[in-house]
Amino acid sequence: MTQSDQIATYFPTRLAAVMRWSDGEQAYRGAEAAARAGVGSVEVTSGTPAAFQTIARLREEFGSSCHFGGGTITSAELAEAAVRAGAEYLVTPYLVPEVAEVARQAGVLVVMGASTPTEIARAMELGAGLVKVFPANPLGGPEYIRAIRGPMPEVPLWVSGMVGIGDVTEYLAAGVRVVGLTNDLFRPGLLREERWEEIADLCRRALAEAAPLPV
């Protein structure tokens, strides 16, 4: 499968629900709610307790009906653990060449974090299938993305970092391939109080924001 095919397969709605939470079981249940809502792709960050066990559980539960990745992958060891758990893609917060090498050997898509045009170009040189512009909103939001895409229109971009549901439409219109949503889907109060259906409702709102725009 080519990297372009991997992007289309793993992010069918052009959204990624990014789970980062301090309670492993609540993280699992929240990710499960997002998957059941149809978000299409869920990233579980490595700092979440039992993150890789969670990925394995989710892969077993959902099969190919939802796709799962490992996030905040900052070393070859974490990358290898995520791959063993069944992660279909690996996400780094910044340039990590050794993660790109593990992904290449495993045939796994790597989403490499970058902020500047120079870093974005370097991420592509390292073999990134997607470049994660992070933190997207503090860097300038959709306007920054449009500026980046002027000289670099061919680079497939993912945005994360203080991105909300209300930003989805504008980011997609600016040309990004994937929008990563963290706290605006997995709101701390909802996770603590285990209000799974409300998390699912937020996911459906995000899907509605993404739906009108052509791929």
Steps between C-alpha positions, in 0.01 A plus 500: 500500500641840404515783754218677316290184524584471869381857564172439318449169682597598853326841498179444305323796662813722497478513879712343771375486858809537719474334841732630770378427852629398843264207566553199275153349522326833449730561203394168352131572551533851354685368194236230465224765502678695226546188289135403538396854399671444165796734531704253298838535667620521859852581618594386851798690638786317669460694826156348555525211749498164322498684166620209290273250672217741422594505131508120495158479671349750260642327193352172621162658570460705183706319239511708183190707580719756678875564482737551790841661539761559764568861595779695669745243365840646583737202480561183305399299807159666520457461125575128519259454792224681310557288190487180707167617645357537151530876445432580136679834518751673729481868594793703632482846658822610324766361266610154619705324227516168686119478508490552125745212459293262714190599302679441170615155601153407628312650207310729735399857418692763695351840581796722584460813709642827365445873537703693243538459123852368552376240749215403269743444215725295728206287613428413139866413443480263797208317339196653667175404331331791675657803664332610822510878533515541877385698689281617215281768657777681691711502181230694317219258425355459149672819382837343583401182314407701190836678516686167531310345213596784266856375441430142620164400349597136458569430869213312673430676830335404828424769756487461878553726796216700658280419199126497572194353333412845366835517318452181298329648195748784455805274537366255243417790267861616541613165361600281793446125466427423868380702798598365841264583787597441862346694788201628305385140452638334811407773746647435845170540683326252269777244543506535880123465519496222238247676279574289195194593297586869526847422365334312214278802434806726476652257250184515293516880507857486370394259226227742395760778475717284272226353284411791267850540358619294201796265548 
